[in-house]
Amino acid sequence: MSSSQPQQRRAASSSSSSSSSSPSSPSSSSSSPARGGDKPRKQILDPRPSSSVVLLSPTNEVLLLHRVKSSSTFASAHVFPGGNLDAFHDGDVPPVGDPARHQDGPAYRLGAVRECFEETGILLAKKDGALIELPVDQRDDMRKKVHANEVNFVDWVKSLGGEPDTAGLVPFTRWITPVGGPPKRFTTQMYVYMLPISRTKVPSEMFIPTADGGVEHTAAQFAPATAWLERARAGSLIVFPPQYFLLHMLSRFLTGGTASLEEGPLHFTAQRKKLRAFLRRVPTADTDEGRAHPTAAIPWADKVMCPHHFKIRESDGRVVLGLDKPGPELEGSQRAGDWERVMLVKFGPGGARDVEVRLRADVLKEERAAEAGQNAKL
């Protein structure tokens, strides 16, 4: 790719103010004209390709960005770094109808590394086997230029003698926005990236507005996965279902620090070893019932989640979201998500609240018990 390519307009994304390689457009197979007295079918917008990074600090804390109230998507929420793919930086983006559009690939990986740099100043690129560290002034200047498409990201990294560390990204589910939900749809590849435990510096300047000048984000902060979940449960911040689900799964392994400085590196290395084993494990389910379901044979790297409503709980009004279906774009394929777990969430003007990850069997058992109790009263 050459930095002499024409600049492209930046568009709002799933978790940043970055660009899309092409505008969101109706899928050619998603709508049809009305016939006779039939009502016209609602158009289904094709989901925009995007990437997101679950970035772990040297002490296994997770980075989240706080989006502004006026943000075009995920307003006021805390999200992982990420955004839409951009052909100017990321290379060929798979077109609509290409199976690669919903699979991990080079464009998704480059987009994840680029967006992470734009939004946090952390450059996931290596030179001579180590991550490149830049002076603050140079780093922030290039964040703005890359964000504005004034400089090609890959060409710039190569000019430093480095390469984007796309191999360090570990795929961890894909999420496709359901139809009839938010006004914009995305097909988002999620990755985990683990900063070296030996690294002693992360940019303190992340606590100022990011490269977009504060248009979409106000701050970025590392904190334990358990701490983010506790704050979400307490209602002090908004975390949408995809972010909550991944934080929940990570919290099973990233269980906190240690009081011993000497044991620190070994402690955090052991956590990462367990996490890596989990991400590679098949079957992915924990229960006998879950392991018997076909989705348990799909590795976490290949799972596709398109949350769908299948029940509203009378006890608390929360929606039960299934995570097993991959969405209309992949209907009829072998792609699928996680049948064993569901999410409970209450949607309102302020976004997603009271989010929780539960075993499907437990939730349905509770609902049957509640229904039996209601019938007994009648």
N, C-alpha and C positions, 0 to 999 in steps of 0.2 A: 504493500500500500504506500502511496505517496502523499506527502503533506500538501502537494500542489492540487489535489482534488478539490472540486468546488465545495464551499462550505454549505452546510445544510441547516435548516431551521431547527431549533431545539423544541421539543414538545414535552408536555407533562407526562410523567411515567408512574409506574406502580408504587415506587417508593423513593423517587427523586424527581428532580426537574430536568432530567436528561432527555435525550432525543429518541425518536423512533426511526427505524430505517424506512418505514412507510407509514402513511396515515392509516388510522383504523378505518376499515371499510367493511361493508356488509359482505358476508360470505356468499358466494354464488349459489350455494345450495341451501341457504338458510331461510329463504323467503320465496313466496310464489304469489302471483296476482290472484285477486278474488275472482271467483266464478259464480255467476248467477247471484243468489242472495247471500253467498258466504261472505263472512267478514275477512278482510285481508289478514294474512298471517304476519305477525310481528317479525321484523327483520332481526336477525341475530348478528351482532357485530363480531367480526373475526378478532380473536384475542391477539394483542400485540406481544411479540416476543420480548422477554425481559429476563434479567438475572438478578439474584440477590445473594449476599454473602453473610453467613453467620460467622463473624470474626471473633476468634478467641484470643484473649490477651495471654502474655507469658504465665499468668496465674489463673488461666482458664475462666476469666470473666468474659461476658458477652457484650458486644458493642451494639447499642441502639441509638438511633437518631430520633429527635423529637420534631415532628412536623408542625408547621404553623396552622392556625385555625383556618386561614384562607386557602390552604393547599387544595389543589384540584382533586387529589385522591388521598385517602387515609388522613383526613384533616384532624389535627391535634393528636394523632396517634404516635406511638413509638414503633419504629420499624427498623429492619436491618438495612445496611447500605445496599443500594442497588438501583436499577432503572432500566429503561428501554434499550434495546440493542440499536446500534448506529453503524450503518455500513461504512461510513467515512472512517471510523476507527476500528471496527470489529470485523471487517471483511464481509463476505457473502452471508446474508441472513436468509435462511430457508424460506421460500415463498409459501403462500397459502396453498394447501393441498399436498405439500411435501411432508412425508412422515417425519423428516428431520426437524421440522418446525417445532415439534413437541418432544425433542430428544436432546440430551446433553451433547454439545458439540463445540467446535472451535470458536464460533461467534459468541455463543453464550458464555464461554470461559473468559474470552477477552473482555466482553462487556462487563462481567463481574469485577475483574481486576481494575478496569478503567473507572467504573463507577465508584468503587471503593476509594480510589485515589482522589477523584473529584470531590467526593463528599466528606472524606475524613482526613485527607493528606497522608494516609498510610499507603505507601507504594509497595504492592506485592509483586516486586520484580527483583531478580537476582543477578548478581555479577560475581563471578568467581565463587559461586556456591553460597553466597550470603545475600540477604536482603539489602537493597541499596538504601542508604540514608542520605538525605539531602539537607543543605542549609535551609532554614526556615523561609528566607526571602525567595530563594529559587523554587522551593516546593510550592508555596502559595501562588507565586506568579504563574507557574505551569498549570496548577489546578484551574485557574481562571482561563488560561489560553486553551487548554484541552476542552473545558466545558463549553467555550465559545466556538469550538471547531476551528480555531486559528492555527493549531498545531495538531498533527496526527499523533495519537498517543503511542502507537507501536514504533513509529520512526523516531520519536523523541527518546523512548526508552533505549532503543538500539544506539542512539547517539551517545548515551551514557556508558555504552559497553555492556548493557544488560539485556535481559529477556523477561517479559511478563511471566510470572510463575504460575501459569495455568495448570501445570501438573500438580501443584500443591492444593488445588481445589478438590474437595471430596463431595460428590453429588449426594444430596439428601432430600429427596422428593421434588416433585414438580407440582405446582398449583395452577389450576385453570379457573378463572373467575366464572361463577355460574351465570347462566342466562336469567335475566329478570332481576338481577341484584344491582350492583353498582352500575352507573352509566357507562363506565369504561371497562373493558375486559382485557385480561392479560394471561399469557401462558408463561409462567415464571419458573425458571430453573433455580432451585435453592442449592447452595453449596456451604460446606463448612471449611474454614481455613484456620489453621492453628499457627499463630505467631510463635517463633522459636522461644522456648523456655529460657534460653540464654540471653534473649534480647532484654535490655534493661530500660530502653526508652520507647515511649509512645508519645505522639505529639500532645503536649498540654494545650496547644492552641486549638484543639478540636472543640473547645467549649465556646468558640465564637462562631458566628454564622458561617456556613459552608460556602463552597465556591460559587454558588448561585447568588451570593449577596444576601442570604436570609430569606429569599423568596419562598422556598419550600421548607427549609429546616432552620431551627434556631440553635441547636446544640447537639453534641454527640457525647456519649458517656459509656464507659465500661462498668459493669456491675455483675455480680453473680447471677446465674440464671434463676436461682431460688429467690433472690431479692426482687428481680423484675416480676416474677410471678406473684410474690406477696404483695407488691405495690398494686398490681393489676387487680388482685382479689379485694384489696382494700378500697379500690375505686380511685386511687390517687393518680392513675394514668390509664390510658386506653391502649390495649394491645389487641389487635384483630386476630381472628381464629388461626390463620397460617402461622403468624409469629408466636402465638400462645402455644400452639401444638408443638412446634419445634423447640421452644424453650422448655416445655414440659418434658419432652423426650430427653433433652440434654441434661436436665436437672437430675435425672436418674444416675448420671455418671459424674457430672461436675458438681460434686457435693460440698464444695467449700475449701477453705485453705487449711493451713496447719500452723500451730503456734511456734513450731521449730523452724528457724531459718535454715538450719543444716538439712532438714528433711524436705524442705520445700520442693526442690527440683524433682526428687524421687516421687514425692506425693503427687505432683501435677502430671508427671510422666505416666504414673500408674493410672490416673483418671483417663488420660488420653488413650492409653492402651485398651482400656475397657470400652471406651466410646468407639474406637476404630473396629474392635471386634464386633460390637453391636451393629454397626453400619454395614458390615460384611455378612452378617449372620442370615442364614436362611434355614428354616422358616423364620419369618419375622414376628410371628405371634407368640404370646406367652402362655395362652391357655389351650387345652385340648380342643375345645370348640373352635378357637381361632385358627389353630394349626390345620384343622380339617378343611378350612375354606381356601379356595384357589388363590386369593390375594396374598396368603402367607408365603407363597412360593416366589413372589415378586420381591427382589432386593429393594432396600430403601432407596438406592440410587435411581431405580426405575419406576418407583411408585408415582402415580398421577392422582392428585386429589382435586375433585371438583365438588365442593360441599353441596349437599342437597338436603332440603327439609323433608323429614318423614314423620315428624310428630311435634306437637306442642304440649308441654307438660302442664297439666291443670294445677299442679301443686305450687309452681312458682312462675308460670308463664314463659319459661324459657323454651326456645326452639331446640329440638334435637337434630343435629346435623350429622348425616352420614358422610363418610369419607371414602367409601369403597368405589364410587363411580368416577370415570375419567373425564366426563363431559361430552357434549354433542360432537365435538371434532374427532373424538376417538371412539365413538360408539361403534360396537361391533368388532373392535380390535381386541388384542390380548392384554392391552394396557388396563391397569386398575390401581386402586389405592389401598386403603387399610380398612378391612371389614371389621376387625376386632374392636376397634375404638370408635367412639362417637364424641362429638363435642356438644356441650350445652352452652347456649348463649342467649342473651336478651338484647335485641336490637332496638335502638331508639334514636332520637334526634342527635344525641351525643356520640353515637357510634355503638360499638360492641361493649357490653357490660356483663358482669357475672359469668365470665367464660370459664369453662371447666372441661377437662378431658376425662372421659370415663370409659369403662368397658361396656360395650353394647349390651352384653348379657345382663350386667348388673342394672343398667338403666331400664331395660325392658322388664326385668323382674320387679323392680320398684313400681313401674307403671301398672303391671298386672295386679300387684297387691293393692294399689290405690283404687283401681277399678273394682276389684272385688269388695273392697271396703265400702265404696259408694253404692254398689248393688245391694249390699247387706242392709244398708240404711233405708232402701226403698221399700 
